Every structure is written in C-alpha cells, then in structure tokens.
C-alpha cells in the first residue's frame, strides 16, 4: 500500500505532467490523418436495434444466446494523440434462438468520460479515478455479462440487451485495476488475472475470483518499469506471468501521446510461474528472448514443464504510432522448465496470426484444436485474411477465406453441447465487407471450417477487440 507521502507526491506531480502533455499534444498530427478514425475504422455515431435479421444458411438450433464483441468507438472529436486502444467502448451483439437471429444491438458503455463529451448519460457504480473507459473484452463472470478493460476502470455489468447497468468492483472486493483477460479454470471455476496500472509501475497484481465473481485475493508482485501485461495464462498449478519489454513511457506521455506504452530495449524479458496460492517470493522467473505477446491460446503442464501456445511479435509499439504496429512471428510454443529457469521457443506456424482461441473446456489441459485469425505486419485489421484451424496433434492447418474485401475479427468456439467432444461445435465471429459497407455474423463448422450460416447486418461494424458467446443460461 502506498504511503500517504507517496500519494501526495503523485497528486502534486500529475497536474504538471498533464499540463506539459496538453501543450505538446497540440503539435501532433490532426485526427484526420489517423488511420484508426477513418475507412473501416470510422466510428459509429448511432445506437441501433435491428430485429429479425436475414440469414443465409441455417443457424443451428442448439445455439441459444448472444455473440457479443466490444471495441473502441470514439464519440465526437477524438482529438490529437488518439490511439486505437483508448476509444470509447461500444458493444455489438446478435441474439440467436430457435434457429433465428432475433436482433442486433450496438450500445455505448455508459462512462462518465462519454457523458462529459455530450454522449449518453453515465451509469452509476464505483470509479477508480483514473478514467472509466471500458472497451476491450466482454464475457460471463459469475452469471453476469461483464465488459472489461485493463490497467484502468473497474468492469461494467451489462443486461441481456447489452445496456450498461453499473460499474462494479466485484462487490467491493477489487481494490485496484482489473484485466481484459481473466482466465477461468474449467476444473475449479476460478478466474485468474494479472493486472497492472500506470500509477504503480513498481508492481503488478495477481487477482483471483471464485466462480461467482467474488474476489479471493489480490497479491502484489514487484516488477520494474511498469510493464504492459495484456494477457496471462494458467495451468493446473500455476498462473503464468508474461513480463515482456513493453513498458510505461514517461517520454511518450509528456509528448502528448494518449497511450503511453512503448517498446523498451532495456527491460528484461521473462516468464513467471506463480503457484496459484503462492506468494511473490514463490514465483519461478525464467528469462526469454525479447519479444511481445498479446494473446495466449492455451497452456498446460507436461512432464514437469509448462507448455504455452501463443502468438508472438518481434517488437511492438516501437515508436510513435496510432496503433499496435509490429512484426508478427506467428504461432509459437514455449516450453518453460522451472528446474532450469529456461524457456524453449518453437514455431508451430510462421504465418502472421492473432486471437488464438481453443475449446475453452480444455484450457489448462493438453488439447488438440486451436483457431486464429490471419494477420499481416500491422494490427490494423484492414486486410482480407483467412481464419485458421490448427490440429496440434497431426500438425494439419486448414483455412477459410471469406472473399475479396471481407475482413474477419476474432472467432470463438462454441461447443455443440456441454459434453461434446473437443472441437465438436462451431466457431463464430463478425466479418466486415469493406466494399459493401456491411457486416455478417459468420458461423462455421469448427473442425472443417465449412460455412453453416451468415447473419446479415446492414452496416459496417468497425474492427474491434474481443468477442465471446454468452449462452442464454449464463444467469
């Protein structure tokens, strides 16, 4: 816990930093030059409700729930120094039931910052005082639909129609920031997260929730330089910490940049194995070659080692840029040996890709199938690239191309039933048509990637971040 003196110093310094940043921000490029504010990234200005959507193919009757995705959608003038990662949150959802697409809805997350810019009125609930934009993930936590962001605001609960209900710190149990990527253990039902915040560059926190969303613990972990840790992972016995060389940059903040994290060549790259109920002193730290990881596909233990499948980058955020530009290294498998404190990296597929997703019922366990999005050198999602299905037992990779000018977002696996075999089900996600300015929710057979159904949405949904299937029985 920071001392009273430390808190006083921070309060005194912050206005001075903000003043310098504001002056320098006037020297930056105009918003009209920002690629994340135009083209397919042009923000939506209206909240829409469209009922009885047209469908090509046949929606499987087993699908009863909502596919919901969230992403940045700046309201009004985004201003200079805008970065894709900081736009106001907007959720887009499609309700499927009885073989029909009952509705599409898009809704702003009702933040104070949105209301202050003239947007819809804010909802209540506790705030942290460091901004309340929430725009990165949405999933079921303890039977509630929760919108999430890292390193900032508390989560926001949504109702079944995707309207913001209230900000929530898990009933008062969450003291600091949360994450966009808590991972749920299919055995215990617990959620585990690694959380960071710019105001505390000397520490991160392991936050554990029970299956109902009650905070079990917040463990502080000492670090250096304020690392940006977008994702973590878990195995049967460990929480995996990815402490990699993207860190808080005071230089970027003072220059007026609104997203102050940059590639840091001086930062030690390492993987930490934290026993699930252990302390900070129990972490086994293992050095790894400098790189960055946004997303883990899965992880599990084998023969005393920890295996992590992930998408890696040679560098990311290396300079002043409006989005996450970098060089993708493809799908890798890292084998972490706690006995030798070493990490062995192997390339499973060198093609650029992102958003690796497994059958979540097999998270923490040896598994066979993984799905991902094709990716070019920049993470701006304006290229028409395929969806991949990897068979990690045979090494087979197949792909599905949606056609010229059609750009897929993250696809998520949905099992046919709770006890279906691994991979027996569908994957689904939004695909935008940059030529027709329309979108579809595409449903594919998971193992073969054969098209099953397309739900037609008569406008372009801007590229976003993370989506999940929220079953009707979530509550």
C-alpha positions, 0 to 999 in steps of 0.5 A: 500500500502506498504511503500517504507521502507517496500519494501526495507526491503523485497528486502534486506531480500529475497536474504538471505532467498533464499540463506539459502533455496538453501543450505538446499534444497540440503539435501532433498530427490532426485526427484526420490523418489517423488511420484508426478514425477513418475507412473501416475504422470510422466510428459509429455515431448511432445506437441501433436495434435491428430485429429479425435479421436475414440469414443465409444458411441455417443457424443451428438450433442448439445455439441459444444466446448472444455473440457479443464483441466490444471495441473502441468507438470514439464519440465526437472529436477524438482529438490529437494523440488518439490511439486505437486502444483508448476509444470509447467502448461500444458493444455489438451483439446478435441474439440467436434462438430457435434457429433465428437471429432475433436482433442486433444491438450496438450500445455505448458503455455508459462512462462518465468520460462519454457523458462529459463529451455530450454522449449518453448519460453515465451509469452509476457504480464505483470509479477508480479515478483514473478514467472509466473507459471500458472497451476491450473484452466482454464475457460471463463472470459469475452469471453476469455479462461483464465488459472489461478493460485493463490497467484502468476502470473497474468492469461494467455489468451489462443486461441481456440487451447489452445496456450498461447497468453499473460499474462494479468492483466485484462487490467491493472486493477489487481494490485496484485495476482489473484485466481484459483477460481473466482466465477461468479454470474449467476444473475449479471455476476460478478466474485468474488475472494479472493486472497492472496500472500506470500509477504503480509501475513498481508492481503488478497484481495477481487477482483471483475470483471464485466462480461467482465473481467474488474476489479471493485475493489480490497479491502484489508482485514487484516488477520494474518499469511498469510493464504492459501485461495484456494477457496471462495464462494458467495451468493446473498449478500455476498462473503464468506471468508474461513480463515482456519489454513493453513498458510505461513511457514517461517520454511518450506521455509528456509528448502528448501521446494518449497511450503511453506504452512503448517498446523498451530495449532495456527491460528484461524479458521473462516468464513467471510461474506463480503457484496459484496460492503462492506468494511473490517470493514463490514465483519461478522467473525464467528469462526469454528472448525479447519479444511481445505477446498479446494473446495466449491460446492455451497452456498446460503442464507436461512432464514437469514443464509448462507448455504455452501456445501463443502468438508472438511479435518481434517488437511492438509499439516501437515508436510513435504510432496510432496503433499496435504496429509490429512484426508478427512471428506467428504461432509459437510454443514455449516450453518453460522448465522451472528446474532450469529457469529456461524457456524453449521457443518453437514455431508451430506456424510462421504465418502472421496470426492473432486471437488464438482461441481453443475449446475453452473446456480444455484450457489448462489441459493438453488439447488438440484444436486451436483457431486464429485469425490471419494477420499481416505486419500491422494490427490494423485489421484492414486486410482480407485474411483467412481464419485458421484451424490448427490440429496440434496433434497431426500438425494439419492447418486448414483455412477459410477465406471469406472473399475479396474485401471481407475482413474477419475479427476474432472467432470463438468456439462454441461447443455443440453441447456441454459434453461434446467432444473437443472441437465438436461445435462451431466457431463464430465471429463478425466479418466486415465487407469493406466494399459493401459497407456491411457486416455478417455474423459468420458461423462455421463448422469448427473442425472443417471450417465449412460455412453453416450460416451468415447473419446479415447486418446492414452496416459496417461494424468497425474492427474491434477487440474481443468477442465471446458467446454468452449462452442464454443460461449464463444467469 
